[in-house]
Amino acid sequence: MNIQEYLQIWSKASAEVMHQALGTAFTVEIEGAEDNAAGKSLAADGVWLAFALGEPLSANHAFWISPSDAMSLGQGFMGEPVDPLATLTDDYRDAVAELFRQVAGSVALALKAELGRECEVRFVDSAAPAWAPVARARFRLVAEGRPPLALHVQLDSALAPPQALVVPPSPPKMVAPAPVANPAVSLPPAAPASGASEARNLNLLLDMELDVAIRFGQRQLPLREILELNAGSVIEFEQQIAEPVELLLGGRLIGRGEVVVVDGNYGLRMTEISAPQTRLSSLMK
């Protein structure tokens, strides 16, 4: 996969997620490579978003977004009218980071379809990258009635050509010949192993439908405050916007992940998950 193909995937996912999150249709203009002078001119007060790509690409990727474009994205994601005179606060920076986490989830799905295997796209932090880029580029998101949004891209890898992603076939397995039975010896049938019996019992349950839920946070409120709630009330949770949300099975925590948007629906890309036995035991309690 070359850089141009990689940028096409990111730009398409960015346009789709921003359309869903901001309610505005965007078109994409990929402006191609930038020289080192362009990279050095990036203002220090912009917003950096760093990502790490897993196998088979194994690269670091960072976006730089100007303060004005970050403000526009942050206000749109938080449902506020665009105010060019507003200050780029940490809340707006966190909103932009959350927006691009959702873009990363869509990119991961597109890379899986393109490469034929999973490729993790993990958000790292909102700090300027310490690694030296080997490639720079820029693409713009254009929407009617608003200034274009420019996304500057830095990569520490030229990515991998498609032929490098071919998985070699597994060597043939050697099968030992079956032992010859002795007709003079009669053995009783072997009792099934307890593990096999447990596996058969578990197979009977695998088609059961279970309710799972995600939890963004929790908070205890006195009854008085609950009775005072009405349309438009805001309940603040202790969980930060950058923290992963929790996946619950039967009201018990079994994993955590990042919220993504897939074909217009919310989804959860898992970042950690409990062992299968732990998940099973949560149903028994």
C-alpha positions in Angstrom: 0.0 0.0 0.0 1.5 3.4 -1.0 1.0 6.7 0.8 -1.5 7.9 -1.8 -3.8 4.9 -1.3 -3.4 5.3 2.5 -4.4 8.9 2.4 -7.4 8.1 0.3 -8.7 5.8 3.0 -8.1 8.4 5.8 -9.7 11.2 3.8 -12.8 9.1 2.9 -13.3 8.0 6.5 -12.8 11.6 7.7 -15.5 12.9 5.3 -17.9 10.1 6.3 -17.5 10.4 10.0 -17.6 14.2 10.0 -20.8 14.1 7.9 -22.4 11.9 10.5 -21.1 13.8 13.5 -21.4 17.4 12.2 -24.4 17.0 9.9 -22.4 18.5 7.0 -21.5 16.8 3.7 -17.7 17.2 2.9 -15.8 16.5 -0.3 -12.1 15.7 -0.2 -9.2 17.3 -2.0 -5.8 15.5 -1.6 -3.1 18.0 -2.2 -0.2 15.6 -2.1 3.3 15.7 -0.6 4.7 18.6 1.4 8.3 19.5 1.8 10.2 19.7 5.1 9.9 23.5 5.1 6.1 23.1 5.3 6.5 20.8 8.3 8.7 23.2 10.1 6.2 26.1 9.6 3.4 24.4 11.6 2.3 26.6 14.4 3.0 25.4 18.0 -0.6 26.2 19.1 -2.2 23.9 16.6 -3.7 20.5 17.6 -1.6 17.3 17.1 -3.2 13.9 16.9 -0.8 10.9 16.9 -1.7 7.4 15.9 0.1 4.1 15.8 -0.5 1.5 13.1 -0.1 -2.2 13.9 0.9 -5.1 11.7 1.2 -5.4 8.8 1.9 -1.6 8.2 3.7 -0.9 11.5 4.0 2.9 11.2 3.4 6.1 13.1 1.0 8.7 11.8 0.3 12.2 13.1 -2.2 14.9 12.1 -1.7 18.6 12.6 -4.7 20.9 12.5 -4.6 24.6 12.7 -6.2 26.3 15.8 -9.0 27.8 13.7 -9.9 24.5 12.0 -9.7 22.7 15.4 -12.1 25.2 16.8 -14.5 24.7 14.0 -14.4 20.9 14.4 -14.6 21.0 18.2 -17.6 23.4 18.2 -19.4 21.3 15.5 -18.8 18.0 17.4 -20.1 19.5 20.6 -23.2 20.9 18.8 -22.3 24.5 19.2 -22.5 27.2 16.5 -19.2 28.1 14.9 -17.7 31.1 16.7 -14.3 32.2 15.2 -13.7 34.4 18.2 -13.9 31.6 20.7 -10.8 30.3 22.6 -9.4 26.8 21.7 -9.9 25.3 25.2 -9.0 21.8 26.4 -12.6 20.8 26.0 -12.5 21.6 22.2 -9.2 19.8 21.9 -10.6 16.7 23.6 -13.7 16.9 21.2 -11.4 16.9 18.2 -9.4 13.9 19.5 -12.7 12.0 20.1 -13.8 12.8 16.6 -10.6 11.4 15.1 -10.8 8.3 17.3 -14.1 7.6 15.5 -12.4 8.2 12.2 -9.6 5.8 13.2 -12.2 3.1 13.8 -13.5 3.5 10.3 -10.0 3.5 8.9 -9.3 0.2 10.7 -12.3 -1.4 9.0 -11.3 0.0 5.6 -7.7 -1.3 6.0 -9.0 -4.7 7.0 -11.0 -4.9 3.8 -8.1 -3.6 1.7 -5.3 -5.8 3.3 -7.4 -8.9 4.0 -6.4 -8.9 7.7 -6.7 -6.8 10.9 -4.6 -3.7 11.2 -4.9 -1.8 14.5 -5.1 2.0 14.3 -4.5 3.2 17.8 -4.8 6.8 19.1 -1.6 7.6 21.1 -1.8 11.1 22.3 -2.3 14.8 21.4 1.4 15.7 21.5 3.8 16.6 18.7 5.5 13.5 17.5 9.1 12.8 18.7 9.9 10.7 15.6 11.2 12.2 12.4 8.7 12.0 9.5 9.8 10.4 6.2 6.7 11.6 4.4 4.4 14.6 4.6 1.2 15.4 2.9 -2.0 17.4 3.2 -5.7 17.0 2.3 -8.6 19.3 2.6 -12.2 18.7 3.6 -14.5 21.1 1.7 -18.2 21.8 2.6 -20.6 24.4 1.3 -21.0 27.4 3.5 -17.9 27.0 5.6 -14.1 27.5 5.2 -12.2 24.4 4.0 -10.5 22.3 6.7 -6.8 21.4 6.1 -5.3 18.3 7.7 -1.5 18.0 7.6 -0.2 14.5 7.7 3.2 13.1 8.8 4.3 9.5 8.6 7.5 7.8 9.8 7.2 5.1 7.1 6.5 4.9 3.4 4.2 2.0 4.3 4.4 -1.4 2.7 3.9 -2.5 -0.9 1.0 -5.0 -1.4 3.4 -7.8 -2.3 4.9 -7.5 1.2 1.6 -8.4 2.7 1.3 -11.8 1.2 1.2 -14.5 3.9 3.2 -17.6 2.9 1.3 -20.9 2.9 1.7 -23.1 6.0 3.9 -26.2 5.5 2.0 -29.5 5.2 1.4 -31.3 8.4 2.8 -34.7 8.9 0.2 -37.3 9.9 1.3 -40.4 11.8 0.0 -43.7 10.5 -2.9 -45.2 12.5 -1.9 -48.1 14.8 -2.9 -51.6 13.6 -5.4 -53.2 16.0 -4.6 -56.5 17.6 -7.7 -58.8 17.3 -6.5 -60.9 20.2 -6.8 -57.9 22.6 -10.2 -56.4 23.5 -10.1 -53.0 25.2 -13.1 -51.3 26.8 -14.2 -48.0 25.2 -12.4 -45.0 26.5 -14.4 -42.7 28.7 -14.8 -39.2 27.3 -12.3 -36.7 28.7 -13.8 -34.2 31.1 -12.6 -31.3 28.9 -14.4 -32.7 25.9 -17.6 -33.1 28.0 -17.4 -29.5 29.1 -16.8 -28.4 25.6 -20.0 -30.2 24.4 -21.9 -28.7 27.3 -20.6 -25.2 26.4 -21.6 -25.7 22.7 -25.2 -26.0 23.8 -25.0 -22.4 25.1 -23.1 -20.7 22.3 -26.3 -19.7 20.4 -27.9 -18.0 23.4 -28.6 -14.3 22.9 -27.3 -12.1 25.6 -27.7 -8.4 26.3 -24.5 -6.3 26.3 -24.3 -2.6 27.0 -21.7 0.1 27.0 -21.2 2.5 29.9 -19.7 6.0 29.3 -19.6 6.7 33.0 -21.6 6.6 36.2 -22.5 8.9 39.0 -24.6 8.8 42.2 -27.3 11.4 42.6 -29.6 12.1 45.6 -33.2 11.6 44.9 -33.9 15.3 45.1 -31.6 16.0 42.1 -33.2 13.1 40.1 -36.7 14.5 40.6 -35.5 17.9 39.5 -34.2 16.6 36.1 -36.0 17.7 33.0 -35.4 18.1 29.2 -32.1 20.0 28.7 -30.6 19.0 32.1 -26.9 18.0 32.0 -25.4 15.3 34.2 -21.6 15.4 34.4 -19.8 12.1 34.8 -16.4 11.6 36.4 -15.1 9.8 33.4 -13.0 11.9 31.0 -13.8 12.1 27.3 -10.4 10.5 26.4 -11.0 7.5 28.6 -12.3 4.2 27.1 -15.9 3.3 27.7 -16.8 0.0 29.4 -18.5 -3.0 27.9 -20.9 -4.8 30.3 -22.4 -8.2 30.1 -25.2 -8.9 32.6 -24.2 -5.7 34.4 -20.7 -6.9 34.9 -17.6 -5.3 33.3 -15.9 -7.6 30.7 -13.9 -5.1 28.6 -13.2 -1.6 27.5 -12.9 0.1 24.1 -13.3 3.2 21.9 -16.6 4.4 20.5 -16.6 4.4 16.7 -19.2 5.1 13.9 -19.8 2.3 11.4 -22.2 2.9 8.5 -24.1 5.5 10.6 -24.4 3.3 13.7 -22.4 3.5 16.9 -19.9 0.7 17.5 -17.2 -0.2 20.0 -13.7 -1.1 19.0 -12.2 -3.2 21.8 -8.9 -2.2 23.3 -9.0 -4.7 26.2 -11.2 -7.7 27.0 -11.3 -10.2 29.8 -10.4 -13.9 29.3 -13.2 -16.1 27.9 -13.5 -18.0 31.3 -13.9 -14.7 33.1 -16.6 -13.6 30.7 -18.4 -17.0 31.2 -18.1 -16.8 34.9 -19.8 -13.4 34.9 -23.0 -15.2 33.7 -22.9 -17.7 36.5 -22.9 -15.1 39.4 
